[in-house]
Amino acid sequence: MAGKVEICGVNTAKLKVLKNEETAELLKKAKAGDKKAREELIKGNLRLVLSVIQKFSNRGENVDDLFQVGCIGLMKAIDNFDTSLNVRFSTYGVPMIVGEIRRYLRDNSSIRVSRSMRDTAYKALKMKEKLVSDSQREPTMDELAEALGVRREEVVFAMDSISDPVSLFEPLYTDGGESICVMDQVSDTKNTDENWLEQIALSDAINRLSEREKHILALRFFHGKTQMEVAAEVGISQAQVSRLEKNAINQIKKNL
């Protein structure tokens, strides 16, 4: 999937990225019933969907299907987003897209779960969407249990029952001819959903920079060059490099 450029007829190499101000303005117009603004929002956030489906790349699912399901989650996020709260759209949109994809994978699972437990899980997912819509954040298990009026353990067991099982021996990738399996990363505390969301947010913030700013940051922090070396390569003064670097970092912090 990593090498696939065209998904559902969309050239992912040319996906548009909206600035925060543009997103905020389009959200207001979409909430007022502007269908064109809603369409622009969808097109401007397809890269967000693309980032999310990377997480599900090892499930053996059709990429086009995952992308379409992710787009449904994106549209739900746009329609349910509360513009009165001081929350970035991507912060709210990513969990909505993930939830839609997980629901699709759950409904297509070959494992059978008891009707009562599945009903509890559906109620929990529905309540979770409502709480996310109301507070613009992921609710805790305790909050879900309280809202449903059931014990926390029931919610945990129900949610676990509809999660996709993964074999401990399932290969994740191959390094030098040796496969790395899930078991090798069971105790890994770095590859968490929180860090994954932070990486998406950072990537989104960097994509909003100009090409010159991206180039300067790449030379400085990925190639380890000094500001004088960057200045010589880019053809500007060291003072200009310093100013552009600071502006780019401040812009990333602002977008985060």
C-alpha positions, 0 to 999 in steps of 0.5 A: 500500500505504501507504494500505491499512488492512485487510490479510488481514482485519486492521485494521492501524490497531489492531494491538497493540504488546507491551512488551519485558517482555511479549514476553520473558514470552510467549516463555518460555511459548511455548517451554514449549509454551503455544499461547495465548502463541504466538498472543499473540506473533504478534498482538503483532508483526504491526506488525513484519511491516507495517513490513517489507513496506513495504520491498517496496512497489515490487515490484508484489506483492499486499500481502495475499500479502506480509503472509501470507508475512511472518507465516510468517517471524514464526512461524519467528522465534518458534519458533527464537528463543533466550531464553537470549541477551540479544537483543531479539526484533525484532533477530532477527525482522526478518531472519527476516521479510525472508528469508522474503519474499525467498525468496517473491519469488525462487521467483516470479521469471521469471528462470532461474538454473542449477541448480548456482548455485541449489543453492548459493544454497539451501544458503547461505540454509539455512546463513544461517538456522542461523547466525542461529538459533545466534548471533542475528545476520546472518552475514558472507559469509566466515562463510557460505563457511567454513560451507559449505566453498566459496569466498567468491566462489561464495557471493556470485555465488549469492546475487546470482543469486537477487536480484530485478533492478531497472531503473535507470530504475524510478520510485521516487516522483514529486516535483512531476511529475518521477519519481525513478528508482533511478539517481538514488539508486545512490550514496545511502549513507543508504538502507541496510538498517542505517539502515532497521532502525534506523528500524524499531527507533526506530519500535517504541520510540516506539510503546511510549511513552504518548500523552502522552509521544508528544505532548510529544516531537512538540511538542518535537522535531518542532514545535520548541517550548520546554518552557514552550510545551509546558507551556502547551499541555498544561496542566502545569508546565514541570518536569513537561514536563522530567521526562516528556521525560527519562523518554520519551527514557530509555525509547526508549534502553532499548528500543533 
